[in-house]
Amino acid sequence: MKCTGEMGCVKRVLFVFLFRVFRVFRGFILWVNFHAGDAMNETTRLLRDLVALPSINPMGRPLQGPDIFEYRVTAYLEEFCRGLGVPCERQPVAPLRDNLVARCTLPGARRTLLLEVHQDTVPVDNMIIEPFAARVENGRLFGRGACDVKGGMAAMLAAERYSSAKSRAETASSELRIG
């Protein structure tokens, strides 16, 4: 692919980036296809854990109570990373609202993959299901944050667990930024 003009260079950089991301995760993708039941069970378990932890952003409203703010999710993620042996640090933003940065730096890794996700969910106003029950029905998980964005977060955590279990020669370093 030839880099001609500003848009051509942007397209090339994007193409190269996406190709490299695919290469980093192709082992994970093949592993998921081979062990689909195990991987889906693990990812579903992670998602159920995350949905069961309230992390409501009051969005400027005077909401109060134990379900407000992300501190429970932050503690879960910190424990998850430490369980993998991945060092992490909290970055205080406001009371009960910390960001978490986890870095898995592997000697000899030729690249670093950055994964970013937020922890907060919208309030539970007018929900007709129990927001934190994390109920699975007909192969679908229901609860606040299941789609935005705890589902993506569970997939990232499963990929990080897979990556940390592989040999250093097979994976890239990674950085999880969770805010």
Secondary structure, 3 states (H helix, E strand, C coil): CCCCHHHHHHHHHHHHHHHHHHHHHHHHHHHHHHCHHHHHHHHHHHHHHHHCCCCECCCCCCCCCCCECCHHHHHHHHHHHHHCCCCEEEEEEECCEEEEEEEECCCCCCCEEEEEECCCECCCCCCCCCCCCCEEECCEEECCCCCCCHHHHHHHHHHHHHHHHCCHHHCCEEEEEEC
